Amino acid sequence: QQQPPPPVLAFGTQGRAQPVPGQQPALIQPVAPVQPVAPVAVQPQQRPMQQEDTIEGPRMPQTQGASPDTAVIDELQRRVAEMEAKDEEQKGEIARLGELVAQLTAENEKLKEGNNGAPQVAAAPKAKSPAARKAAAKRPPASPAPKQAAKGTPVAAPAVPAAPAPAKATPVAAASTPQKPKALAGRPKTAAAAQASFEQKRANVEGLDTADFRNAADRKDLPPEATQWTLKAACLLLNIEPEAPKTGRKAASEQQMWWAAQQKQFLRDPSVIKKIAAYDPSDGSLSEDARSEATELIGKLSKQQMATLKADSFACFSVYEWVKSVLDVYSFA
């Protein structure tokens, strides 16, 4: 069935559509209201795995006021320092065990030499021959014991010769030989390795400048013990003597006198780097007393004190490494 043709509209003078006579006006179909759309639940997009999620261990701490790169570098340096301290402690324990084994071996050798290598056994008595038994039978019997005197008569006891008094032992003075100081923990195994380590640590100190010591030199109070012991050992190697500080006091302690010398003649002396560069452990200029005292000062530093020294002044920590390398070279002499 054919659809009726669409109505024809004519525009009037006022711009409105008017139906043409004889045509049915067009009907405007109402538009259906828009139905509200139900909200669709959006699933959150899963974040892809990042590289830092696969890294084992704790996250690097972010220091307030510092860039992430600086915080990472500080954390890595701290871990490296801890690993080096643990390595030094393990090397020291191995060295102590080696010394104990050597001491026990020497004592065992002495015991073997005293016993001639075998325990002494008493010799068995020899059996008498028949001829010896006959000769013993022909011997006259021993004289009988003297009869006891009558009751009430004193009998003189036989005179017994007195034994000579033992001669008094003359004490002999022991030879006073200076004891060689023990080697420090973590010492290289050979003299060549110790010399190579000494040259490397000396080059590290040569790369420093007087300004690197300014942080320690400008202290008004005494520095930590690790810094004092390290600088005192370095002064002993360079023949620097303690001096009285200019504080206006009548008397100063030995600790204050050493700190005054360390500030004036080491930390603030522009020529101290040249003195370290020209130092030769093989010239024999260091006395045994100075060497023993320096070895004692460096040997009693704990790993915690070494970490404190490195945090307080990296330049002083480089001096510590140089002093230890010098004492390691001396230990092979």
C-alpha positions as CSV (number, residue, x, y, z in Angstrom):
1,Q,0.0,0.0,0.0
2,Q,1.4,3.4,-1.0
3,Q,2.1,5.9,1.7
4,P,0.4,9.3,1.4
5,P,2.7,12.0,0.1
6,P,4.1,14.3,2.7
7,P,2.2,17.5,3.3
8,V,3.2,20.5,1.5
9,L,4.1,23.6,3.5
10,A,4.3,27.1,2.3
11,F,6.2,29.9,4.1
12,G,4.3,33.0,4.7
13,T,5.4,36.5,4.8
14,Q,6.3,36.2,8.5
15,G,8.5,33.2,8.0
16,R,6.1,30.7,9.5
17,A,5.1,27.5,7.8
18,Q,1.5,27.5,6.7
19,P,-0.4,24.5,5.3
20,V,-1.4,24.7,1.7
21,P,-5.2,24.6,1.2
22,G,-6.5,21.2,0.4
23,Q,-3.6,19.5,2.2
24,Q,-3.7,17.8,5.6
25,P,-1.3,19.5,8.1
26,A,1.6,17.5,9.2
27,L,1.5,16.1,12.7
28,I,4.6,16.5,14.9
29,Q,5.3,13.2,16.6
30,P,6.3,13.7,20.3
31,V,9.8,12.6,21.1
32,A,10.2,9.8,23.7
33,P,11.8,11.0,27.0
34,V,15.4,10.0,27.4
35,Q,15.8,7.2,29.8
36,P,18.5,7.7,32.5
37,V,21.6,5.5,32.0
38,A,22.5,3.3,34.9
39,P,26.0,4.0,36.3
40,V,28.6,1.6,35.1
41,A,31.1,0.4,37.7
42,V,34.6,1.2,36.3
43,Q,37.2,-1.3,37.3
44,P,40.4,0.4,38.4
45,Q,43.2,-0.3,36.0
46,Q,45.9,-2.4,37.5
47,R,49.2,-0.6,37.8
48,P,52.0,-2.5,36.0
49,M,54.8,-3.7,38.1
50,Q,57.6,-1.2,38.5
51,Q,61.3,-1.8,38.7
52,E,61.5,-0.8,42.3
53,D,58.9,-3.4,43.3
54,T,61.3,-6.2,42.4
55,I,64.3,-4.8,44.4
56,E,65.0,-6.9,47.5
57,G,65.8,-5.2,50.7
58,P,64.6,-1.9,52.3
59,R,63.9,1.2,50.3
60,M,66.6,3.8,50.3
61,P,65.7,6.5,52.9
62,Q,65.0,10.0,51.5
63,T,66.8,12.6,53.4
64,Q,64.9,15.8,53.9
65,G,66.4,18.6,51.9
66,A,68.6,16.3,49.8
67,S,68.0,15.0,46.3
68,P,67.2,11.2,45.9
69,D,70.6,10.7,44.2
70,T,72.5,12.1,47.2
71,A,70.5,10.0,49.7
72,V,71.2,6.8,47.7
73,I,74.9,7.7,47.5
74,D,75.0,8.3,51.3
75,E,73.3,5.0,52.0
76,L,75.6,3.1,49.7
77,Q,78.6,4.7,51.4
78,R,77.3,3.7,54.8
79,R,76.9,0.1,53.7
80,V,80.3,0.0,52.2
81,A,81.8,1.3,55.5
82,E,79.9,-1.4,57.4
83,M,81.2,-4.1,55.1
84,E,84.7,-2.9,55.3
85,A,84.5,-2.8,59.1
86,K,83.2,-6.4,59.2
87,D,86.0,-7.5,56.8
88,E,88.6,-5.9,59.0
89,E,87.2,-7.6,62.1
90,Q,87.2,-11.0,60.4
91,K,90.8,-10.5,59.2
92,G,91.8,-9.6,62.8
93,E,90.2,-12.8,64.1
94,I,92.0,-14.9,61.6
95,A,95.3,-13.3,62.5
96,R,94.7,-13.9,66.2
97,L,93.9,-17.5,65.6
98,G,97.1,-17.9,63.5
99,E,99.1,-16.4,66.4
100,L,97.5,-18.8,68.8
101,V,98.3,-21.8,66.6
102,A,101.9,-20.7,66.2
103,Q,102.2,-20.3,70.0
104,L,100.8,-23.8,70.7
105,T,103.0,-25.3,68.1
106,A,106.1,-23.7,69.7
107,E,105.1,-25.0,73.2
108,N,104.6,-28.5,71.8
109,E,108.1,-28.5,70.3
110,K,109.6,-27.4,73.6
111,L,107.9,-30.2,75.4
112,K,109.2,-32.7,72.8
113,E,112.7,-31.4,73.2
114,G,112.5,-31.7,77.0
115,N,111.4,-35.4,76.8
116,N,113.8,-36.2,74.0
117,G,110.9,-37.2,71.9
118,A,109.8,-40.2,74.1
119,P,108.9,-40.8,77.7
120,Q,111.6,-42.1,79.9
121,V,111.1,-45.6,81.3
122,A,112.9,-47.0,84.4
123,A,115.4,-49.8,83.6
124,A,114.5,-53.2,84.9
125,P,116.9,-54.7,87.6
126,K,119.4,-57.2,86.1
127,A,119.2,-60.8,87.3
128,K,122.1,-62.1,89.3
129,S,124.3,-64.8,87.8
130,P,124.9,-68.1,89.7
131,A,128.5,-67.1,90.4
132,A,127.4,-63.8,91.9
133,R,124.9,-65.6,94.2
134,K,127.7,-68.0,95.5
135,A,130.0,-65.0,96.2
136,A,127.2,-63.3,98.2
137,A,126.7,-66.5,100.2
138,K,130.4,-66.7,101.2
139,R,130.4,-63.1,102.5
140,P,130.6,-62.8,106.4
141,P,127.4,-61.8,108.0
142,A,126.9,-58.2,109.0
143,S,127.9,-57.3,112.5
144,P,125.0,-57.4,114.9
145,A,123.6,-54.3,116.3
146,P,125.2,-53.2,119.6
147,K,123.4,-54.4,122.7
148,Q,121.4,-51.9,124.6
149,A,123.2,-50.6,127.7
150,A,121.9,-51.2,131.1
151,K,118.9,-49.4,132.2
152,G,119.7,-45.9,133.3
153,T,123.1,-45.7,131.5
154,P,123.0,-43.1,128.7
155,V,124.2,-44.3,125.3
156,A,125.9,-41.8,123.0
157,A,124.3,-41.7,119.6
158,P,126.6,-42.4,116.7
159,A,128.0,-39.3,115.1
160,V,126.5,-38.6,111.8
161,P,128.4,-36.3,109.5
162,A,126.4,-33.2,108.7
163,A,125.5,-32.8,105.0
164,P,127.1,-29.8,103.3
165,A,124.8,-26.9,102.9
166,P,123.7,-26.3,99.4
167,A,125.3,-23.4,97.7
168,K,123.0,-20.5,97.1
169,A,122.1,-19.9,93.5
170,T,123.2,-16.5,92.3
171,P,120.4,-14.8,90.5
172,V,121.2,-14.0,86.9
173,A,119.7,-10.8,85.5
174,A,117.6,-11.5,82.4
175,A,118.7,-9.7,79.3
176,S,116.3,-6.8,78.7
177,T,115.4,-7.1,75.0
178,P,112.6,-4.9,73.8
179,Q,109.6,-6.9,72.7
180,K,108.5,-6.5,69.1
181,P,105.0,-5.1,68.9
182,K,102.4,-7.4,67.5
183,A,101.1,-7.0,64.0
184,L,97.8,-5.2,63.6
185,A,94.6,-7.0,62.5
186,G,94.1,-7.2,58.8
187,R,97.8,-7.0,57.9
188,P,98.7,-8.0,54.4
189,K,100.1,-11.6,54.1
190,T,103.4,-10.6,52.4
191,A,105.9,-7.7,52.7
192,A,105.3,-6.9,49.0
193,A,101.6,-6.6,49.6
194,A,102.2,-4.4,52.6
195,Q,104.5,-2.1,50.6
196,A,101.9,-1.8,47.8
197,S,99.2,-0.9,50.3
198,F,101.5,1.7,51.8
199,E,102.1,3.4,48.5
200,Q,98.4,3.5,47.7
201,K,97.4,5.0,51.1
202,R,100.2,7.5,50.8
203,A,98.9,8.6,47.4
204,N,95.4,9.1,48.9
205,V,96.9,11.5,51.5
206,E,98.9,13.3,48.8
207,G,95.6,14.1,47.1
208,L,94.3,16.0,50.1
209,D,94.7,19.7,50.9
210,T,95.1,21.7,54.0
211,A,91.5,22.9,53.7
212,D,90.4,19.3,54.0
213,F,91.6,19.3,57.6
214,R,89.9,22.6,58.5
215,N,86.8,20.9,59.9
216,A,88.9,19.2,62.5
217,A,91.5,22.0,63.0
218,D,88.8,24.6,63.9
219,R,87.4,22.7,66.8
220,K,87.5,24.6,70.1
221,D,86.9,21.4,72.2
222,L,88.7,18.1,72.1
223,P,87.7,15.8,69.1
224,P,86.5,12.2,69.5
225,E,89.0,9.7,70.9
226,A,89.4,8.0,67.5
227,T,90.5,11.3,65.9
228,Q,92.9,12.0,68.9
229,W,94.5,8.5,68.7
230,T,94.9,8.6,64.9
231,L,96.6,12.1,65.0
232,K,98.8,11.2,67.9
233,A,100.0,8.1,66.1
234,A,100.7,10.2,63.0
235,C,102.6,12.7,65.1
236,L,104.7,9.9,66.6
237,L,105.7,8.8,63.1
238,L,106.6,12.3,62.1
239,N,108.5,13.1,65.4
240,I,106.1,15.8,66.4
241,E,106.2,16.5,70.2
242,P,103.3,17.7,72.4
243,E,103.2,21.4,73.4
244,A,101.3,23.5,75.9
245,P,98.2,25.1,74.5
246,K,97.8,28.9,74.7
247,T,94.7,28.9,76.9
248,G,96.0,31.0,79.8
249,R,95.9,28.1,82.2
250,K,98.8,27.4,84.5
251,A,98.9,23.7,83.7
252,A,97.5,21.6,80.9
253,S,96.8,17.9,80.7
254,E,98.8,15.6,78.4
255,Q,95.7,15.2,76.2
256,Q,95.4,19.0,75.8
257,M,99.1,19.3,75.0
258,W,98.9,16.6,72.3
259,W,95.8,18.3,70.8
260,A,97.6,21.6,70.7
261,A,100.5,20.0,68.8
262,Q,98.1,18.2,66.4
263,Q,96.3,21.4,65.6
264,K,99.4,23.6,65.1
265,Q,102.0,21.2,63.6
266,F,99.7,18.8,61.7
267,L,96.3,20.0,60.8
268,R,97.2,23.6,60.1
269,D,100.8,23.0,58.7
270,P,100.8,23.3,54.9
271,S,104.0,21.2,54.7
272,V,102.5,18.1,56.5
273,I,101.3,16.6,53.2
274,K,104.9,16.9,51.8
275,K,106.3,15.2,54.9
276,I,103.9,12.3,54.5
277,A,104.8,12.0,50.8
278,A,108.5,11.9,51.6
279,Y,108.1,9.4,54.5
280,D,110.2,6.2,54.1
281,P,109.5,3.4,56.5
282,S,112.8,1.6,55.6
283,D,115.1,4.4,56.8
284,G,115.0,3.2,60.4
285,S,114.4,6.6,61.9
286,L,111.4,5.5,64.0
287,S,112.3,4.3,67.5
288,E,110.9,1.1,68.9
289,D,109.0,3.0,71.7
290,A,107.3,5.3,69.2
291,R,106.4,2.4,67.0
292,S,105.0,0.4,69.9
293,E,102.9,3.3,71.2
294,A,101.5,4.1,67.7
295,T,100.7,0.4,67.2
296,E,98.8,0.3,70.5
297,L,96.8,3.5,69.6
298,I,95.8,2.2,66.2
299,G,95.2,-1.4,67.4
300,K,92.6,-0.4,70.0
301,L,90.3,1.4,67.6
302,S,87.0,-0.5,67.3
303,K,84.9,-0.7,64.1
304,Q,82.4,1.7,65.7
305,Q,85.2,4.2,66.4
306,M,86.5,3.9,62.9
307,A,83.0,4.7,61.6
308,T,82.9,7.8,63.9
309,L,86.3,8.9,62.6
310,K,85.2,8.6,59.0
311,A,82.0,10.6,59.7
312,D,83.9,13.3,61.7
313,S,86.6,13.9,59.2
314,F,87.3,11.9,56.0
315,A,90.8,13.5,55.8
316,C,91.7,12.2,59.2
317,F,90.4,8.7,58.2
318,S,92.8,8.8,55.2
319,V,95.6,9.6,57.7
320,Y,94.5,6.6,59.8
321,E,94.8,4.3,56.7
322,W,98.3,5.7,56.0
323,V,99.5,5.2,59.6
324,K,98.2,1.6,59.6
325,S,100.0,0.9,56.3
326,V,103.2,2.2,57.7
327,L,103.0,0.0,60.8
328,D,102.2,-3.0,58.5
329,V,105.4,-2.4,56.6
330,Y,107.4,-2.1,59.9
331,S,105.9,-5.4,61.1
332,F,107.7,-7.3,58.3
333,A,111.1,-5.7,59.2
